[in-house]
Amino acid sequence: MASTDKNGDRRIERTRQLLREGFVEMIREKGFSAMSVQDIAERANVSRGTFYIHYTDKYMLLEHVIRDNFGKLLMNAVSPNSPWNRETARKIVIAVLQCFEGKYSHRQPSSRVPVSILEETIHEELTRYISGLMRNDPGYPLVDPLQLKARARAVSWAIFGPAIQWAREPRTMSDEQMAEVILSVVEVGRR
């Protein structure tokens, strides 16, 4: 019975992977607004019904793809078990700056993907990741969960806002220089 569940889980994950790959290919080919669920399903070689078993619509799939990709970027930059300190914050800031630089290339965003969904999803994932680092750091003081979430949200906004602005404007400083500007504002102390 357990092996059947594992095989079922693998099939589910394989189908979702095919849908995500087909989705990314269709964005590159047609752009988000022009593609349909049928286009994604055909590219993934599954039926529309199979698509709807996994996702309610293409917007939900977009959020999952953004969340997965950005989550991997953060995990590659900083282990979820890292202590919450200036060096961890610096690595996160650099990852966020490079993410947005890759998306915006120091110009206004394109219309291939809905910018509001892209940015909102990235900000949510950034807040979640920072909150997890703070919560899991044995050296971080025990604080009320709501206070910790508020701290994580404040830090994520202090990173997120300047990163977007920097990536959309003509390049005047390197990502390392911008990271130092952001870090001068972000409090990573343990009060």
Secondary structure, DSSP 8 states (H G I E B T S, - for coil): -HHHHHHHHHHHHHHHHHHHHHHHHHHHHH-TTT--HHHHHHHHTS-HHHHHHH-SSHHHHHHHHHHHHHHHHHHHHS-TTS--SHHHHHHHHHHHHHHHHHHHTTS---SSS-HHHHHHHHHHHHHHHHHHHHHH-TTS----HHHHHHHHHHHHHHHHHHHHHHHHS---S-HHHHHHHHHHHS-----
